[in-house]
Amino acid sequence: MAQFACEICGAEFEQKSRYERHMQTSHPKQAVSAADIEKTLKGVDFPKSRDELVDRMGDEAQPVRDILERLPDREYRDAAEVARAFGELRTHEKAPQNQPSKTGGERAMQASSSSPSAARFASLFAGMQFPASRDELKQHARAKASEEEMQILEKFGGHTYHNMAYVTKELNRVS
């Protein structure tokens, strides 16, 4: 009777070394990816320092915890920034500073009179039930919208908007 059995495929081995070789060659552990790190950090309230992120990791996230401990000691604004730092660590190359999450996020959320941002308008209608009329759009956005954004909404046509794609199309038309 075999002393060692593979939990994955049921293969049996008399010697531990053969069992270990089988595990390494037939069922290798998958390396942690940037997506795994982002998934593990889901729900974390950013910004957080590297040490705060490490402290949040439990034993079940040990592979991610090991990676976080090797990241540069700095404050991270979001999980994407942590994943980018992991990529730098893995490739030994510094990521460019003009990453979309660094430059685009804030810019996209700021409304501008010359060209209002579709991303900003999408955030105004988060949780909106479609289809909706122009008046329903205005009522929903009123709490978060600037005066400038409300003026843009006034220019919207009086028809029904079936989803955010219709709102974006109308935003492009009026701006």
C-alpha positions as CSV (number, residue, x, y, z in Angstrom):
1,M,0.0,0.0,0.0
2,A,1.3,3.4,-1.0
3,Q,2.2,5.8,1.8
4,F,1.7,9.1,-0.2
5,A,-1.4,9.9,-2.3
6,C,-1.9,12.9,-4.5
7,E,-5.0,14.9,-3.3
8,I,-5.6,16.2,-6.8
9,C,-5.4,13.1,-9.1
10,G,-5.2,10.2,-6.7
11,A,-1.8,8.9,-7.8
12,E,-0.1,6.9,-5.1
13,F,3.6,6.8,-4.2
14,E,5.8,4.7,-2.0
15,Q,8.5,7.4,-1.6
16,K,7.9,11.0,-0.5
17,S,10.5,12.3,-3.1
18,R,8.5,10.8,-5.9
19,Y,5.3,12.3,-4.5
20,E,6.9,15.7,-4.3
21,R,8.3,15.4,-7.8
22,H,4.8,14.5,-9.1
23,M,3.3,17.5,-7.4
24,Q,6.0,19.8,-8.9
25,T,5.7,18.5,-12.4
26,S,2.0,17.4,-12.7
27,H,0.4,20.0,-10.5
28,P,2.7,23.0,-10.2
29,K,1.5,25.9,-8.0
30,Q,0.3,28.8,-10.1
31,A,2.3,32.0,-9.6
32,V,0.5,35.0,-8.1
33,S,-0.6,37.5,-10.7
34,A,-1.4,41.2,-10.5
35,A,-5.1,40.2,-10.9
36,D,-4.8,37.9,-7.8
37,I,-3.4,40.8,-5.8
38,E,-6.2,43.2,-6.9
39,K,-8.8,40.5,-6.0
40,T,-7.2,39.9,-2.6
41,L,-7.3,43.7,-1.9
42,K,-10.9,44.1,-2.9
43,G,-12.7,46.0,-0.2
44,V,-9.6,47.6,1.2
45,D,-10.1,51.2,2.0
46,F,-7.3,53.1,0.3
47,P,-4.9,54.9,0.6
48,K,-2.8,52.5,2.7
49,S,0.9,52.1,3.3
50,R,2.6,48.8,2.4
51,D,2.8,47.8,6.1
52,E,-0.9,48.5,6.6
53,L,-1.7,46.3,3.6
54,V,0.6,43.5,4.9
55,D,-1.1,43.7,8.3
56,R,-4.5,43.2,6.7
57,M,-3.5,39.9,5.0
58,G,-4.6,36.8,6.8
59,D,-2.9,33.4,6.6
60,E,-5.0,32.3,3.7
61,A,-3.5,35.1,1.6
62,Q,0.1,34.2,2.5
63,P,1.4,34.2,-1.1
64,V,0.0,37.7,-1.6
65,R,1.3,38.8,1.8
66,D,4.8,37.6,0.8
67,I,4.7,39.8,-2.3
68,L,3.3,42.8,-0.5
69,E,6.2,42.6,2.0
70,R,8.7,43.0,-0.9
71,L,7.0,46.0,-2.4
72,P,8.5,49.5,-2.0
73,D,7.6,51.1,1.4
74,R,5.2,53.9,0.3
75,E,1.5,54.8,0.4
76,Y,-0.7,53.2,-2.3
77,R,-3.8,55.0,-3.6
78,D,-5.6,51.9,-4.9
79,A,-5.3,48.2,-5.7
80,A,-4.2,49.0,-9.3
81,E,-1.2,51.0,-8.0
82,V,-0.2,48.0,-5.8
83,A,-0.5,45.7,-8.9
84,R,1.6,48.1,-10.9
85,A,4.3,48.1,-8.1
86,F,4.1,44.3,-8.2
87,G,4.7,44.4,-12.0
88,E,7.8,46.7,-11.4
89,L,9.1,44.2,-8.8
90,R,8.6,41.3,-11.1
91,T,10.1,42.8,-14.3
92,H,12.6,45.1,-12.5
93,E,11.4,48.0,-14.7
94,K,9.9,51.2,-13.5
95,A,6.3,51.8,-14.8
96,P,5.8,55.2,-16.5
97,Q,4.5,57.9,-14.3
98,N,1.7,58.8,-16.7
99,Q,-0.4,55.7,-16.0
100,P,-4.1,56.2,-16.6
101,S,-5.1,55.6,-12.9
102,K,-2.6,58.3,-11.9
103,T,-3.5,60.9,-14.5
104,G,-6.9,60.0,-15.9
105,G,-8.9,59.3,-12.8
106,E,-9.0,62.8,-11.3
107,R,-9.1,64.5,-14.7
108,A,-12.0,62.3,-15.8
109,M,-14.0,63.2,-12.7
110,Q,-13.6,66.9,-13.2
111,A,-16.3,68.5,-15.3
112,S,-15.1,71.1,-17.7
113,S,-17.2,73.7,-19.4
114,S,-15.6,73.1,-22.8
115,S,-15.8,69.3,-22.7
116,P,-17.7,67.7,-19.9
117,S,-16.4,64.2,-19.1
118,A,-18.6,61.1,-19.9
119,A,-16.9,59.4,-16.9
120,R,-18.0,62.3,-14.6
121,F,-21.6,62.1,-16.0
122,A,-21.6,58.3,-15.5
123,S,-20.7,58.9,-11.8
124,L,-23.6,61.3,-11.5
125,F,-26.0,58.6,-12.6
126,A,-24.6,55.7,-10.5
127,G,-27.5,53.6,-9.3
128,M,-29.9,55.3,-11.7
129,Q,-32.9,53.2,-12.8
130,F,-33.3,53.3,-16.6
131,P,-35.3,54.2,-18.7
132,A,-35.4,57.7,-17.4
133,S,-36.6,61.1,-18.6
134,R,-34.5,64.3,-18.6
135,D,-36.3,65.4,-15.5
136,E,-35.5,62.2,-13.7
137,L,-31.9,62.4,-14.7
138,K,-31.7,66.0,-13.3
139,Q,-33.4,64.9,-10.1
140,H,-31.0,62.0,-9.6
141,A,-27.9,64.1,-10.4
142,R,-28.9,67.2,-8.4
143,A,-27.2,66.1,-5.1
144,K,-23.8,65.6,-6.7
145,A,-23.8,67.8,-9.8
146,S,-22.2,71.2,-10.1
147,E,-24.2,74.1,-11.4
148,E,-22.3,73.8,-14.7
149,E,-23.3,70.1,-15.0
150,M,-27.0,71.0,-14.2
151,Q,-26.9,73.6,-17.0
152,I,-25.6,70.9,-19.4
153,L,-28.5,68.6,-18.3
154,E,-30.9,71.4,-19.1
155,K,-29.8,71.2,-22.7
156,F,-30.7,67.5,-22.9
157,G,-33.7,66.6,-25.1
158,G,-37.0,65.8,-23.6
159,H,-37.0,62.1,-24.7
160,T,-36.5,58.8,-22.8
161,Y,-33.0,57.7,-22.0
162,H,-32.8,53.9,-22.0
163,N,-29.3,53.5,-20.5
164,M,-26.0,55.3,-20.0
165,A,-25.1,54.9,-23.6
166,Y,-28.1,57.1,-24.5
167,V,-27.0,59.7,-21.9
168,T,-23.4,59.7,-23.2
169,K,-24.6,60.2,-26.8
170,E,-26.8,63.1,-25.7
171,L,-23.9,64.6,-23.7
172,N,-21.7,64.5,-26.9
173,R,-24.6,66.1,-28.8
174,V,-25.0,69.1,-26.4
175,S,-21.4,69.8,-25.7
